[in-house]
Amino acid sequence: MVRRHGKLTFLGLLLITSCSSLFAQKIPVTVPIDSLITVGYATGSLKTISGSVEKITERQMNKDQITNPLEAIRGRVPGLTIQRGSNGPAALDAVRLRGTTSLTSGNDPLIIVDGVFGDLSMLTSIYPTDIESFTILKDASETAQYGSRGASGVIEVTTKKGMQGKTQVAYNGSFGISTVYKNLKMLSGNEFRQVASERGISILDKGYNTNFQKEIEQTGLQQNHHIAFYGGSSESNYRVSLGFMDRQGVILNEDMKNFTSNMNMNQRMFDGFLNCELGMFGSILKNHNLVDYQKTFYSAATFNPTYPNHKDPVTNSWDGITTASQITNPLAWMEVQDDDATSHISTHARLTFNLMKELKLTLFGAYTYNIVENSQYLPTSVWANGQAYKGTKKRESLLGNMMLTYKKHWKKHFFDALALAELQKETYTGYYTTVTNFSTDKFGYNNLQAGALRLWEGTNSYYEQPRLASFMGRFNYTYADRYILTLNARTDASSKFGANNKWGFFPSASAAWVISEEKFMKQLPMVDNLKFRIGYGLAGNQSGIDSYTTLNLVKPNGVVPVGNSAIVSLGDLRNTNPDLKWEVKHTFNTGIDVALFGNRLLLSANYYNSRTTDMLYLYNVSVPPFTYNTLLANIGSMRNWGTEIAIGITPLKTRDMELNINANITFQRNKLLSLSGMYNGEMISAPEYKSLASLDGAGFHGGYNHIVYQMVGQPLGVFYLPHSTGLESDGNGGYTYGIADLNGGGVSLEDGEDRYVAGQAVPKTILGSNISFRYKRFDLSVQINGAFGHKIYNGTSLTYMNMNIFPDYNVMKAAPKQNIKDQTATDYWLEKGDYVNFDYVTLGWNVPIEKVQKLKKYVRSLRLAFTVNNLATISGYSGLSPMINSSTVNSTLGVDDKRGYPLARTYILGLSINF
């Protein structure tokens, strides 16, 4: 078991050991603190920023095999949680910046690529090699620039641009192989037969010894190619790139292909009076997906292992098990067609007029178009009579802003003022239809007429057009590079709210004291920078409501007969709340930045405390006085607070050798404060106990299957369970889970009875670290991440260790010996979720091309790299992997319930050439 204090001790020893060699040399290893940085709409230097801002350059990014660009900064930024949904090839990451702050939605950070606003899905259009840097805005003193959009933090992505000089060409490519190295340990066919024989149980024995977990697996092949052309002159520059990713998963028929393109052009005109920037990026992403992770892997683990791995030669169909209603032959699931294709294009233009030396006018416009096509066919082998689905979702966005900036140096004073006006219009349209009753599987989803029935609830279309208008003012003042004050004032108007609450005002203020610039600090030459920061600000959130929630809506209600015909009835299907307003997050942040010994030792610490008020939440209400039994209202509140610590050390740097150690640790807490209050004279509140995650899909859990709860006064997502006293004999040679009588009134599993808060699903501590070493032309990089202070409910073991399911379902190898015959959900299978994961190790070699005359003439640089992804995990958790969903509040939070994607390791060989 990896324990938190043990890991912190290791970091402490590492720090002490490294610091002992810092005095040997003073060689700067970081970007100069006076370097220009773009923070939101403003530009400045790291030295004059008073908010909590992290910048990750290309050199600092992760060097492993990356699908989603955010993986390049995973573990690099304190307070930023980036968690894979699975090991699948197209899995999007769950991203949280300083935790979950809303119960509805809007918890993902705002993504901005070269000024274009988007969400996490937009990042699939950016090839990781095209990224120059990430800038992460965490506290409200900086995110307030984006008003309601920045409520959950901001991640700005800057792509590479052209440069002065002749045209250059850069190629990056790689090839990889993924193999499964760990599966659940279930009974083999021979063991299945033996256990049945020993217990005198009659089974349907087909005579085979099939490992269905292995049967649905394959060796996943990967290839990636990227080529870029760039160059320019003193007046203009350009960069054009093309990328291609091809990833096969380790499960049959699961793969991803992504084609990307990125183009940038900068033109200086009229003797520098006008700068013109044009850009376009886009992608075509195609996925073949698994339809249902739980059913697929549950079937593979528990299907009768005496069955063959081929179809019945007589019926030409897959054998099934009629007594095991919740599973299907896993090889039949491999015939399911579930495909999606996403096309994305974003274009933008920025015109900067240098009106005076101190005064600039900037006009920016962006257009984004995104379309997702989903197609699915469930053949008759897994779905009675077959079922086909087709759907299309389209999203368009128009953004325009005008910004006036003024910068002035006067003696020791520096003034930086900004005024902004912005408009955004988004359009969402889509449709979908579902048909069933197919007479053949030959058509798949390509001919919906082949299905005889069209489902009423499976057919629909929609249209939304939300709009947002914004105005912002920002003022930054610096005196003698020592005292910094920044004020932001932004107001947003959203079409989603009623007339009385359309506008939201989100101000912020922050200040910084650069102590190292004081005269008394000059006596300490080892201190390169020492800065204290403090700030407070507000941010709004509107993502939890639909576009027309405050309006009276009429929607189709059902089909009713009128005479000899059928018509669709219409009705108002929900309560209307014209008083809906902005959900607001109030954030306080204070921190300190330290650079010592020629920037060889970097330290940063932040404390934040945020409170979300007027929280949007869907309440159950009484009828009457309300027309319907639910109402969306602003009543609740939630608190998030934590401490972030980051350290960077370069204990060794010479011409031939360099060692860099970077680590960060985040201590985070969350508490749901309230969910009750008055609405129009009516007291409304949420239930005291609300289930968030339960055991499902297996067919064995009925009644008391709720595991993770939402409870006022507790962290969001706590395990609320009966306490097990251990295994007790059932009197027939088996064992059941003993349950403690916690309240003295007899054992009851109802909410509020013999249950207790047994822990939380979200980690209290998050660790990220990277160690890199260079020796001459060789370099080695290792990424290590970890999470501590949380628990995991091993629902997989609860199910697979239950001998009551045998022989209809297969069980774990250890199940017959323990002979548990119970499925009651208690804390018996609640385990510590602490882990340390070695994400990757990369060995690189910069080839000495100067020694090869034929290469030297054309090639500027050549690099080879070998990477191993998902190297190892250290944990005391008994399940397949502790890296399950521990951040996103949904039905899987903290629960390992038969969805375990097999653990795979990827070996990648990469090549980079610059011509």
N, C-alpha and C positions, 0 to 999 in steps of 0.2 A: 504493500500500500504506500503510495506517495503522499506524504503529509505536507501541509502548507509550511509549517515552521521549518521542516527539513529543507525545503526548496529555498526559502528565504535565507537560511543559514548558508547554503551553497552560494547564493548571490553575494552575500556579505563577504565570504572568504574570497570570492572572485574579485570583488571590488578592492579589498585590502591588498591582495597579491598584485593586482594590476597597478594600483596607485604607487606601489613601491618603486616602479620603474619609470614613473612619469617625469622625474627630475633629470633623466639622462639627456633628453633632447626636447626641444620646443618647436615642433613642426606642425603648422596648422593643418587640420584634417577636415574641416567643415567649410561650407560656403561662408564667405565673409559676412559679418553681421550687418554691414552697410549695403549688401546686395539688394537689388530691387525685387520686391515681391508684390504680387497682386492679391489683395484680400477683398473679395467681393467686388464691388464697383470701384473700390479705392486702390491706389497703388502707394507703396511706401517701402521702407526698409524694415528688416527684422528688428532693428534697433528702436524704431519709433512706433511699434505696434504695442498697444496696451491691452489687447484681448488675448484669449487663449487660441493660438493658431499653430498648427503643425504643417510643415512642408516636407514632403518626401520626394526627393529627386530621383532620376533614373538610376543613379549609382547606388542609392539606398534601397531600391526595390528588391523584392524577393527574386531569386534566380531560378525558381523551379518551373515546372511545366504549368502554364497558366491558361485557363479557359476564360474565366471572367476577369476583367482587368482589376477588380478589387482584390483579387487574390495576391496581387503584387504588393499590397500593403498590409496583408493579414499578419497580425502580431507585431506590427511596426508602430502602431499609434495607441497610446494608453487611452482607455475608455471606449475604443472602437472594437465591437464584437462582429466578426465576420465568420459565419458558421455555415458549412455546407449542409444542404438539405439531405444529401445522400452522396454515395460515391459514384453516382451515374455520370455519364459523359456530358449531359446538358443541364446538370443541377445548378440552379441559381442559388446564390448565397442569401441567408438571412442576415441582415445588417442592422445593428443597433449602435447608436452613438450616445453613450451615457444612459443606456437602459430604455425601458418602455415607459412612456409618459402619458399614453392615452389608452382608454379601454375600447375605443371604436376602431380607429385606424390612423394613418398619418404618422406612424412610428418610424418609417424609413426616412433616412436623410435625403435632402434635396441633392440631386445629381446635376452638375453643370459641366458641359463639355464645350470649351471655347466660347462661353457665354450663352450657349443654348441650354434651356431648362429641360429636364427630363426626369425619369425614374430609373430604377435599377435595370430595367429591361433595355434601356437605351445603350447601356454599356456594352451589350453584345455587338454593337456596331463599331466598336473601337478595338482594333488589334492592339494587344498590349505593347508591342514594340513601337507603336506610334506615339506612346505617351511620354511626354517630357517630365511632367511632375504632377503630384497630387497636393492640393492644399485643403486641409481639413479645418473647418470652423466649428468650434465646440460650444462656446459660451454665448449667451445672448448679446453681449456687448458687440460681437461681430456678426452673429447670425441675424440680428435685428435689421441689417441692411436688406434682407430678403423678406421681412415681415412674416406673413403667414406661411410662406413656403419654407422658411428656415426653422420651423418649430422643433424639428428633430435633428437639427444640425445640418451642415452643408459639406459636401465633398466636391471640390472643384477639380476638374481634369483639364490640363493644358497639353495639347498635342504638339508634336514637333513642327517647327517651321523651317523654311529654307534659309540659306545663308549665302553670304557673298562668296563668289568663287566659281570656278568651272563646275559643270555638272558632275555630280558624284552619284554612285549607285551603291546601295547597301542591300545585302541579302541575308535573311535569317531563316534557317530551316531546322527541323528536327524530326526524328523518327523514334517512336516509343512502343513498348510492349507492356501490356497490363496483364497480370496473372493474379488469381485468387490465392490467398495464403491462409485463410481461416474461414471455416464454416461452423454451423451448429453441429454438435455431436449427437446425432440421432442413432437409433438402432438400425443396424444393417439388416438386409433380408434374412440372413442366417440367424442373427440375434433375435429378430422379430419372431421367426418360427420357433426358436428355442424357448423364448419367454412364454409364448402361447402354449407350447407343449407342456412346460413345467406347471402351468396354471390350469391345465385342462380346458383351455379355451379353444373353440372351433374357429378357424380363420379361413378366408378365401386365399389359398396359397397358389399363386400362378407359377411358382417354381423358379423365379428369378431372384437376383440379388442386386437391385438397382438403387443407386444413390441419386435420387432425383435432384438434389441440390447441385450435384456435379453435372447432371445431364442438361440443365438449362444454362450452364456456364460455357464460356469460350475464352480464348486468348484474345484480348482486345488489342487491336493495332491502331496506332496513331501516327499521323503525319501533319506537319505544319510548315507552311511556306509564306514568306513575306518578302516583298521587294519594294524598295523606295528609291525615287529619283529626286534629287534636290540640287539647287544651285541658285545663282542670282548675281546681281551687281549691287552697287552702292544705292541705286534707286529702286530696285525691285528684287524680290526673291520668290521662290516657289518650292513646293514639295508635293509630290504625288506618290501614293503608295497603294499596293494591292496585297491582300492577304487571303489565305485559305487555311481552314482548320478541318481536319477529318478525324473524328474520334469514334472508335467502336467501344462500346461498353463491354464488361465481362459477362453480361447476360445476353443471350441470343436475341437477335433482331432489335437491339438497342444501339443506336448510333446518332451522331450529330455531324452535320456539315455546315460550315459557316464561311461565306464569302464576304470580305470587307473591302472598303475603299475609302481613302482619305485624301482630300486635296486642299491645299492652302496656297494663297497667293497674297503677297503684300506689295503695294506699289506706293512710292513716294512721288508726289506731284506738286507742280507749281512752286518749285524751290522750297519744298518742305511745308508749304502752307496746308496741304492736304495729304493725309495718309489714308490709303484705302486697303482694307483687309477683306478678302473673300475666302470663304471656306465651305466645304461640303464633305459630309461623311455619310456612309450608308452601309447596309449589309443585307444579305439574304441568308437566313438561318433556317435549316431544315432539320427536324428531329423525328426519330422513330422512338416512341416512348413505351414504357411499361404502363398498362392501364391502371392497375391497382397493386401497389407494392405489397400491401398486407396479404391480399389473396394470393398473389404470385408466390411470395416466399413462404407463406403459411402452408400452401399446398405442396410446395417443394419439400418442406421439412417433414410434413406429417402424412404424405401419401403413402399407401401400402408399398413397402420396398420389395415385396415379392412380385409386383407387377412388372411387365416388360417395358423397355424404353422405345417401343415402336407400336404402331397401330395394329389393331386386330386384322390379320390378313383376310378374314372372311367379310367382315363388315366395313373394313377400311376406315374405322373410327377409333378414337382413343377410349380405352377401357376406363370406366368410372367406378365409383363406390357408392352404392345407393344408401348405405347406412351412415355415410359421412357427408351430410348435406351441405356443410359449409366449405368444402374444398372441391376442386376439380383437378383432373390430371394436369400437372404443371406443364407438361409438354403441349397440351392443348392451348394453354395460355400463350405459348410462344407463337401461335397462329393468329392471335389478335392483331388487328391493324390499328395503330393509334399514331397518327402523323400530324405534325403541324409545321407550317411554313410561315416565317415572319419576314416581311420586307420592310425595311426602314430607310428613310432618307431625311437628312437634316441639312439645310443650307442657311448660311448666315453672311451678313455683310456689316462691316463697321467702318464708318467714315469719321475721321478725327480732323477737325479744323483747328489749327494752331493760330487762334485769333491774335494773341499776344504771347509774349514770353511766358507770362504767368497764367494765361487764360486759354482754356480749350473747350470746344464744343464737340461732343461725340454723339453720333446717331447710330443706333444699332437696330437691326431687324433680323428675325429668324423665322423660318418656316420648317415645320416638322410633319412628316407623314409616315404613319405606321399602319400596317395591315397584317392581321394574323388570321390564317386559315387553318381551321381544325377539322380533321377527318378521322372518323373512328368506325371500325366494324367489329362487332363481337360475333364470332361464328356460332353456329348451333352447338358446337362442342362445349362452349362455356356459357351460352345464353340461350334459353329455350326459344326456338324459332328465329334466332338471330336478331341483331339490332344494328342499325346504321345511324350515324350522326354526322351532320355537316354544319359548320358554322363559320362566320366571318366577323371579325371585329376590326373597326377602322378608327383611327384617332388622328386628328389634325390639330396643329397648334400654330397660331400666329402670335408673335411677340415683337413689340416695338418699344424702344425707349429713347429718350433724349436726355443727355447729361451735360451739365456745365460744371467744369472744375476750375478752381483757382488755387494756385500755389505761390507762396511768397516767402522768401528769406529776407529778414531785416535784422541785421546785427545778430544777436543771439536768439532771435525769435524765428519760428517757422509756422506759417499758417497754411492750412490745407482745407478748403471748403468745397462741397459738392452738392449739387441740386439735381434731382432726377424726377422725371415723369415717365410712367410706364403703363402700357396696355397689353392685355393678353386675352385671346379668345381661343377656346378649345372646342372641338366638335367630336363627339363620340357617337358612332353609329354601328349597327351590327344586326345580325340575324342568325338564327340557328333552327334546325329542324331535325326531328328524330323519327325514324320509321322502323317498324318491326314486322314480324310474320313473313320471313323470307322462305321461299321454297328451295333455294340453293344458296350456297356460299360463294359461288363463282363470281358474282358481281362485286362483292365487297361493298365499299361505300361509293363506288363509281357510278351506280345507277340506282337512285333512290326509288324509282318506280317499281323496282323488284320487291320492295316491301309493301305488304298489303295494307298495313295500318299506320296512320300518322297520329302520334300521341299529342293530345291537347296540351298537356303540361310540358311537352318536349319541343314546342314550336313557338317562336317569338321573334320580335325585332324591336329595336329601341333607337332613341335619338336623344342626345343631350348636348347642350351648348352653354357651358358655364363661362363667365367672363370675370375678369379681375382688373381693376384700375388702381394704380398706386402712385404715391408721391413720397419722396424722401429727401431729407436734408441731412448732411453729415459735416461735422466740423472737427478738425484735428489741430491741436496746438502743441508745439514743443518749444521748450525753453532750454537753450544751452545743451541740447541733447541729453538733458537730465530729467526734466519733468514733462510728462506727456498727459494730455487730456483729450479724450475722444467722446463726442456726443453724436448720437444717431436719433433721428425722429422719422418714423415711417408710418404712413397710414394706407390701409388697403380697403377697397370696397369690393365686395363679392356679390354676384348675382344670386348666390345660394341662400342668402339671408333675406328676411323680411325688410320692409321699408324702414323700420325704426332701428335696425341693427346691421345695416349693410356695411357701415364703416367701422374699422377697428384701428386703434392707435397703439403703436408698438415702439416706445422709446427705449433708449439704452444709454448708459454712461459708463465709461471706464477710465482709469488713470494708471499711470506707471511712474515709478521712480527708478531711474538708472543710477543705482548707488555707486557703481564702479566709476562714474564720471565725476564724482565728488573729489575735492582736493585731498581729503584725508585718506582716500583709497589709493592714491598714487604711491603710498608707502608700501603697498602690497602688490608688487609687480606680477605675482603669480595669478592674480585675478584679472582675467580678460573681460569678463562681463558679469555684472550682478544687477539683476532687475527685479523689482517687486511690482506686482500687478494686482488690481482690484477692479471689479466691474459688476454691474447689475443691469438687467434688461428684461423686456417682455417680448414674447413671441406668440402669435396666434396660430390656431389650427382649425381648418375647415374640412379636412379630408374625411371626417367621419360622417358626413351627410351627403345625400344625393343632390343633384342640381336643383330639383324642384320640391324639396321637402317642405318648404314653408307655404306652398301653394295647395289649393284644393285640386286634387287630381282625380280624374275619372279613368278607370282602367277596365279591361275585359275581366269579367267575373266568372264566366262559365258558359256552357252551352245549354239552352233551354228549348223545349219544343213549343212551337207556335203553329197550331193547326197541323198541317202535314209537313211543315218545314222546321228546321232548326236554326235558331239565331243566337248570337252572342250577346249575353246581358252585360251591362256596364254598371259600375258602382264605385263609390268612394271607398277605398280599401284600407284606409289608415286615418288615424287622428292627424289633424293639421296643427302645427305649432308655429304661429306667426312670430312668436317671441324668441325663436332660436337666435343665438348669438355666438360670437367667437369663443372657442375654447382657448384659454390663455395660460401660458407657462411663464412663471416668474423665476428668474435664475440669478443667483449670486455666485460669483466666481472670484477666487483669489489665488495667486500663485507666485512662484519665484523661479527665476532662471539664473543659472550659474555656469560660467565657463572658466576653467582654470588651466594653468600650465600651457599656454599657447594653444588653447582650445583642444587640449588632449583629454581633458575630463569635462564632460558636459552633464549637468544635472538640471532637472526640471520637476517641479512639484505643483500640483493644482488641487484645490479643494472646491467643490461645487455643491450647491444646494438649490434644487428647483422645486417649485410647487405649482402643480397644474390645478387651476380653478375653473369654474363654470364648465366642468367636464361633460362632454357629450356622452349620453348613455341612453339605451332603450329600456324604458321602465314598463313593468306590468302595472296597469291601472284598472280601477273598477269601472264597471259598466252598469248603470250610469254612475257618475255624470258624464263620463266619456263615451263616445260612440263605439270605439273599438278598444280592445284590451291592452294595447301597447302604445307608448308615447315616447318620442325622442325629445329629451330635455337637457338643459344645462344646470346641473345641480351638484355633482360630486367633486371631489378633490383628491389629489394624489401627490406624494412627495418622493423625490429621488435625491440622493446625496451620495458623495463618495470622494475618494482621494486618488489621484493619479500621480505616479512617480516614474520618471524615465531617467536612464543613465546611459551615457555613451563614453567609452574609454578607448583610447589608442595607446596602449602601453609600449608598443614597439613600432617604430617606423624608420626604416633605413632605405637605402637604395635598393637592396635586394629583398628585404623582408618587411612585412607590415601585419599587425594584428589589430583588429577592431572588434570590440565587444559592445553590443547594444542590448539593453533590456528595459522592459517597462512592466509595471505591475499596477493594477487597478483594484481598489477596494470599493465596492459599490453596494448600495442599499436602496430599498424601495419599500414604500408603505402606502396602502390604500387607506386614505384618511376618512372619507365620508362618501355615502351614496344616497343620502336622504335630505329632504328639504321641502319647502312649500312651492306649489305651482298653482297660481290663480286661486289661492285659498284652500287648496287641496294638498294634504300631506301625502307625498309619494316617496317610496324607498325601494331599494333592491332587496331581494331575499338575503337573509343572513348567511346562508350557505348556497353558493352557486357552483355547480360542477363545471370545470374547464376541460379536463381530460379524463376519459374513462377507458376501460377495457372493452373492446368491441371487435366485431368481425369474426370471432371465433365460434360463437354459438354455445359457449360454455358459461358465459357470465350473464346472469339475470338478476336484476334487483340491485344488490349492493356492489356495483362494479365501478363506482365513482372513486377516483384516485386523487386528482389535483383540483383544488377549489380556489375560488375567489371569495375572500372574507375581509370585511372591513376591519381595520386595525392590524392586519397582517401584510406581509409582502405579497405581491401579486403572483399567485401560483404557489400554494402551499399544499403539502401532502396532509390530508385530513383523514386518518385511518384508525381502525380498531387496532389495539395492541395485542400482538400474539405472544403468548407465554411459552411457545415452542410447540413441538409435535406431541400429540397425545394419541394413545392407542384407541382405535375404534372398536376393539373387542373381537375383531375378525382377522387380525393379522395386519391390518392397514393402519394408517395414521392420518389424523386430521390436525388442523391448526387450532391450538388452544387460544381462547380469546379472553382477555382480562375484563373483569367487571369494574370499569373505571369510576362509575358514579354510585356504586353500591346498591343499585336498584334492580339487579339482574341484567344479564347480557342482552343488549339491544344494539343492532348495527345501524339504526336510524341516525340521520344527522342530528347533532345536538345531544346524542346519548353517549354510548361507549366508544367515542372517537376522540382523537386528540391531534393537535398540530405536530407532525413528526419531522418537519423540515421543509425546506424550500427547493423549488426546481431550478431557479436561476442562480448561477454561481455568485458567491460573495466576493471572490477574488479571481482575477484574470491575469495570466502571465504571458508575456511575449518576449522572445529574445532571439538574437542572431549573432553568430560568431563567424567571422571571416578571417582567413589567414592567407597571405601571399608570400611566396618564395620565388624570387626572380620572375619567371614567366608562368608559374603555376599558382593557382589560387584554389582555396577550399572554403565553402560556405555551408553553414548548418543553421537551420531554422527550428526553434523549439517553442512550442506554445503549451499552455496549460490552463486549467480551471479548477477551482477548489471551493469548498464550503457549501456545496449543493448535494442533492441526492437524486437517485434514479430509481424508478419503480420497475423491477424486472418482471413485467407481465408475461414475457416470453417463457421464463422459467416456471411461473405460476401455472401456465397452461400446459407446457410440455413435460412438467414433472408430475402431472396429475394422472395416475394410473386408471382413473375412472373412464378416461377417453379411449383406452386401449381395448380392443384392437382396431376399432373404427379409424382411429388416428394413431400415427406413430408417436413415440415418446423419446425423450432423451435417454442416453445410455445409462445414466445414473438413476433413472426413475424406478426401474424394477427393484433395485436394492433398497431405496428409501421407502418405496411402497406408499406414497402419499395418495390418499383418495379424497381429495377435497379441492375445491376451487374458490373458497372464500378469500376475498381480497383483504388482507391484513398487512401490517408492517413487516411480516416475516420476510418478504422479498423486496423490502425497501433497503437500498444499499447506498453507500457513499459513492459519489460520482467523481471524486478527485482524479485527475489524470495529468500526465505530462506526455505530449506527443511530439515526436521528432518528425516534423512535416517533410523535410527533404534534406538531402546532402548533395552538393554540387562540386565537382572537380573540374576546373577549367585550365586550359593551356593556350596562351597567346603565342602562336607559331612565329618563330623568328624568320619572317619572309625576306629580310634583308640579306640573308645568306643564300637565297635562291634567286639568281639573276633574272630568270624568266618571269618569276612571280613579282619580283620587286618593281618591274617596269609598269605593271598594271594594277597590282593589288596594294592597297594602303595598309590593311590589317586583316588578319585571319585568326579566328578563334574556334577551338573545339571544346565542347563541354559534355560531361556525363553526369546525369542526375538520377537519383533514386527518390521517388516520391513515397510518402507514407511509410517511412522507414521503420518506425516502431512506436508503440504506446506503452507507457508504464502506468498501471492502474490496479487497484484492488477490486474493481468491478468484475463480477462473475459472468456477465453477459458478453455478447459478441464484441461490442465496442461501447465505451462510455460517451462517445461523441455523437449523441443524439440531440434532438431539439431541446435546448435549454435556454432559449432567448425569445422565441416568438410565441406569443400567447395564442395558442389554438388547441385543437383536440389532441395533439401529440406532445404537448409540453411536459417534459420530465418523465414520459412514459415510454419504455421500451416494450412495445406490444406487437411482436411478430412482424415487424416491418424491416428487419435487419438486412440491409444490402450486404452481400458478402464482402469481407475485407480484401482489398486488392492492393498490390504494389506495382508501381510503374517504373520502368527503366527507360531512360531517354538519352539519345545521343544527339547533340546539337551542333550546328555549324553556323558561324557568322563571318561574312566576308564584306569588306568595304573596298570598292574600286575607286 
